[in-house]
Amino acid sequence: MSQHAHHTGDAPEPTGGQQHVEGAPPSDAAGVSEEARLVEALRQGDEQAFTSLIDRYHPALLRLAQVYLPDRAAAEEAVQETWVGVLQGIRQFEGRASLKTWIFRILMNRAKTHALREGRSIPFSALAEAGEDDGEPTVDPQRFLPPDHPKWPGHWVSFPQSWEDIPEDRLLSLETQGRIQQAIQALSPSQREVITLRDIEGWSSDEVCNFLNISQANQRVLLHRARAQVRQALENYLKDE
Amino acid sequence: MNTANELSCKEVVELVTGYLEHALLAETQAHMEAHLADCPGCRTYLLQIQQTITLLRALSQEPAFPETKEHLLRLFEQWKNSNLAQ
């Protein structure tokens, strides 16, 4: 369908296509029209619109790509393909998902294709993984007193050591960040997806559930196990001074 | 000694994400709060999970990427030229 009816970049409607009103996401009107303007400007070949999208999403796309493709060069390639995909597909973008979700979906598909080609295991089924939650404890049971303890069953043998006295520049150092990255790499692929989107990118739980197509409960299981493992890695690292 | 209503530390550490996500049943939430009020170890654990989240969030502060950006803008020019020629 031809889109030539658009004259300027400030058309108030989300898209020029059919069904756009019913399909518009129920988010705040300002966000939707800003997005509609960006989409329209991009269709018109406005470089500024493209630059602002890159600035906004490129770093996050690269981090998500690395969830599937730990090799940085492969991840960068997938992100570049994503941007090409965005440009090629922008005319067909109908606004049924948000622009952000649409872009990240393209990325996920490209990255998974690359990962499959490389023979990597990928989180096709976060649902299955979360469903298989075996109730394994996330903290070493040895750290708690046994269930038959006369006074304090299930209580800490000794309290975790507070990080309050650790200077902030140590907590935020590149070395500490490296340890966190390592801990993330050691997670299962589905846990890695969820913790990356929720805690690194700061997506809401609704956004993540929708994007990964999992329930809130499943997401919580994955997030809980992932956070507990990263915390444990930090504890191990921060205590050997 | 734990009564039926009390949570042990071992149970509390498995509830922290539900607690932070406001996803616990009201009753469990109340037991969790009562436990936290009395237990410095679990308060530390909860705080460490929150500190972990803060440190994870800091990973999103990545440096600029001028070379990649230049490259992407060249791709954009190519797309624009072929696109508008259609």
Boltz contact constraints between the chains, C-beta under 6 A:
constraints:
  - contact:
      token1: [A, 45]
      token2: [B, 80]
      max_distance: 6.0
  - contact:
      token1: [A, 45]
      token2: [B, 84]
      max_distance: 6.0
  - contact:
      token1: [A, 50]
      token2: [B, 76]
      max_distance: 6.0
  - contact:
      token1: [A, 54]
      token2: [B, 72]
      max_distance: 6.0
  - contact:
      token1: [A, 59]
      token2: [B, 62]
      max_distance: 6.0
  - contact:
      token1: [A, 83]
      token2: [B, 72]
      max_distance: 6.0
  - contact:
      token1: [A, 87]
      token2: [B, 79]
      max_distance: 6.0
  - contact:
      token1: [A, 139]
      token2: [B, 13]
      max_distance: 6.0
  - contact:
      token1: [A, 144]
      token2: [B, 10]
      max_distance: 6.0
  - contact:
      token1: [A, 154]
      token2: [B, 8]
      max_distance: 6.0
  - contact:
      token1: [A, 154]
      token2: [B, 10]
      max_distance: 6.0
  - contact:
      token1: [A, 155]
      token2: [B, 8]
      max_distance: 6.0
  - contact:
      token1: [A, 155]
      token2: [B, 9]
      max_distance: 6.0
  - contact:
      token1: [A, 156]
      token2: [B, 9]
      max_distance: 6.0
  - contact:
      token1: [A, 156]
      token2: [B, 41]
      max_distance: 6.0
  - contact:
      token1: [A, 159]
      token2: [B, 41]
      max_distance: 6.0
  - contact:
      token1: [A, 159]
      token2: [B, 44]
      max_distance: 6.0
  - contact:
      token1: [A, 160]
      token2: [B, 44]
      max_distance: 6.0
  - contact:
      token1: [A, 160]
      token2: [B, 45]
      max_distance: 6.0
  - contact:
      token1: [A, 162]
      token2: [B, 44]
      max_distance: 6.0
  - contact:
      token1: [A, 163]
      token2: [B, 51]
      max_distance: 6.0
  - contact:
      token1: [A, 199]
      token2: [B, 53]
      max_distance: 6.0
  - contact:
      token1: [A, 199]
      token2: [B, 56]
      max_distance: 6.0
  - contact:
      token1: [A, 200]
      token2: [B, 56]
      max_distance: 6.0
  - contact:
      token1: [A, 200]
      token2: [B, 59]
      max_distance: 6.0
  - contact:
      token1: [A, 200]
      token2: [B, 60]
      max_distance: 6.0
  - contact:
      token1: [A, 220]
      token2: [B, 17]
      max_distance: 6.0
  - contact:
      token1: [A, 223]
      token2: [B, 17]
      max_distance: 6.0
  - contact:
      token1: [A, 224]
      token2: [B, 17]
      max_distance: 6.0
  - contact:
      token1: [A, 227]
      token2: [B, 49]
      max_distance: 6.0
  - contact:
      token1: [A, 227]
      token2: [B, 52]
      max_distance: 6.0
  - contact:
      token1: [A, 230]
      token2: [B, 52]
      max_distance: 6.0
  - contact:
      token1: [A, 231]
      token2: [B, 48]
      max_distance: 6.0
  - contact:
      token1: [A, 231]
      token2: [B, 49]
      max_distance: 6.0
  - contact:
      token1: [A, 231]
      token2: [B, 52]
      max_distance: 6.0
